[in-house]
């Protein structure tokens, strides 16, 4: 399902990662060792969008590319046993 996809969530200049591999047991899946948290360019956080660039598609193109290929980012684990 979509909930099992490790992708950046983008809202204007803010990027937050959806990291389902950190809570798989909550969804009845076998918990694996989570992957490292990707860098979401924390420089974007805390800004209100009034200053600087507003050309977000150019500035966030690497995150947009990951989102557009989100079907390749699915976390596949077996169902939890016991």
C-alpha positions as CSV (number, residue, x, y, z in Angstrom):
1,X,0.0,0.0,0.0
2,X,0.9,3.7,-0.2
3,X,1.5,3.8,3.5
4,X,4.5,1.5,3.0
5,X,6.4,3.9,0.7
6,X,9.5,5.7,2.0
7,X,9.2,9.1,0.2
8,X,9.6,12.8,0.8
9,X,6.4,14.8,1.5
10,X,6.7,18.2,-0.1
11,X,4.7,21.4,0.8
12,X,6.2,24.4,-0.9
13,X,9.7,24.8,0.6
14,X,9.3,22.2,3.3
15,X,10.4,18.6,3.0
16,X,9.5,16.0,5.5
17,X,10.2,12.3,5.1
18,X,7.5,9.6,5.5
19,X,9.5,6.7,7.1
20,X,7.2,3.7,7.5
21,X,10.2,1.4,8.1
22,X,10.3,2.9,11.6
23,X,6.9,1.6,12.7
24,X,6.1,-1.5,10.8
25,X,5.0,-3.5,13.9
26,X,2.1,-1.1,14.3
27,X,0.8,-2.4,11.0
28,X,1.3,-6.1,11.6
29,X,4.5,-6.3,9.6
30,X,7.9,-7.7,10.7
31,X,10.1,-4.9,12.0
32,X,13.5,-4.6,10.2
33,X,16.4,-2.4,11.2
34,X,15.3,1.0,9.8
35,X,17.4,2.7,7.1
36,X,19.2,5.9,7.9
37,X,17.0,9.0,7.9
38,X,17.6,10.9,4.6
39,X,18.7,14.6,4.7
40,X,15.6,16.8,4.1
41,X,17.7,20.0,3.8
42,X,16.7,21.3,7.2
43,X,17.6,24.8,6.0
44,X,14.1,24.9,4.5
45,X,12.4,24.5,7.9
46,X,11.4,27.5,9.9
47,X,10.9,29.7,6.9
48,X,7.6,31.3,6.1
49,X,8.1,31.4,2.3
50,X,8.1,35.2,2.1
51,X,11.8,35.6,1.5
52,X,14.2,33.9,-0.9
53,X,13.3,31.8,-3.9
54,X,9.8,30.7,-4.8
55,X,11.0,28.4,-7.5
56,X,10.4,25.3,-5.5
57,X,10.3,22.9,-8.4
58,X,13.9,23.8,-9.3
59,X,15.2,24.0,-5.7
60,X,13.6,20.7,-4.7
61,X,14.0,18.8,-7.9
62,X,15.9,15.8,-6.3
63,X,13.0,15.3,-3.8
64,X,10.4,15.6,-6.6
65,X,12.3,13.0,-8.6
66,X,12.1,10.6,-5.7
67,X,8.4,11.3,-5.3
68,X,7.7,10.7,-9.0
69,X,9.4,7.3,-8.7
70,X,7.7,6.4,-5.4
71,X,6.7,2.9,-6.6
72,X,10.4,2.0,-6.4
73,X,10.6,3.0,-2.7
74,X,8.1,0.5,-1.2
75,X,9.2,-1.2,2.0
76,X,8.5,-4.9,1.6
77,X,8.5,-7.1,4.7
78,X,6.7,-10.3,5.7
79,X,3.7,-10.3,8.1
80,X,4.6,-10.4,11.8
81,X,4.5,-13.8,13.4
82,X,3.4,-14.3,17.0
